[in-house]
Amino acid sequence: MQLEFTRIKNDVNGNPRYVVHFYALDVHGWQSSLDVSERYAIACKLANKIGGRKFHSRQYGGGIVFQSYSITETMNAINHIAGKKYEEAVVS
């Protein structure tokens, strides 16, 4: 299974940033009785534990942004925190 990151502009200090859709951290999945906004809030709280933040932009709705020099390490952190099994990180 692949985890797709989208490269966005660097932060003010020049550090690379990547956005991933919150479904990558959605531990409840589509079968949940929770609505989408509740699942997004839970995914944002999980992302905060590993350095992710809610992405406030019209270009990418439902996104979580990570500052990262290694998307493989970020993917491994997402796997650990959300109990997922992503094997490959892809940047678009």
N, C-alpha and C positions, 0 to 999 in steps of 0.2 A: 504494500500500500504506500502511496506517495503523499507527501505533505507539500503543498504548493505555497511558496512564499512569493510575495510581490515586493520588488525593490522600490523604495520611495526615496525622496531626497534625504540627504544626510541631516543630522541635527546641527544645531548652531556651533558645536565643537568639531564638526567634521566626522562624527562617528556614523557608520553605516546603519541604516534602519530597514526593517522588513516587516511587512504586514501579512498576517495569516487570518483567514476567516474564523470566526468564533466556533464554528462547527468542529474545528480541529481539537478544541478543548471541551466540547460538549459531552460531559460524562453521562447525561441522561438519554441522549439520542432522540430519534424521531418518535419512538414509541412512548415517550413520556407524556404525562397528563399536564405538565407545566407548559405555559405558553412561551412563545419565542423570547419575549422580553425578560422573563424570569431566567430562562436558560442562558441568555446573553449575560445577565448580571452574575450568574454563577461562574460562567467561563471567565469573565473579567476578574473576579476575585481569585480564581485559580491562577490566572496569568500574572496577577500582581505578586504572587508568591515567588515567581521565577523571573521577575523583571519586566513583564509585559504591561502595557497600558491600553486603555480604550482609545481607539483611533477616531479622532473627531475630524472627519473629512467627508465631503460629498462624493469624492472619487471612489470610495470603498466603504460601502455600508456594512456594518456588522464586523468590522475589522478590529484586530488586536495588534498593536505595534510592538516590536522588539528591537532593541539596539543590540547588534550582534556582529562580531567579527567572524564567528563560526556558526553557520546555520545548522551544521550537524550537531553541535552541542546544544543549540536551542531546540532542535527536533528531539534530542534525547531527553531534555528537561520536560518537554511537552508530553512525551511518552510516559515519563515517570509520574508527573503530577496528574495526568488525566487517565492513566491506565490504558493508553492506546498502544498500537504496535506499528507505527510508521517505520518503514525500512529505508526510505530514500527521501531526501529533501530536494525539491526542484524550485529554481528561481525563475520567475518570469518578469 
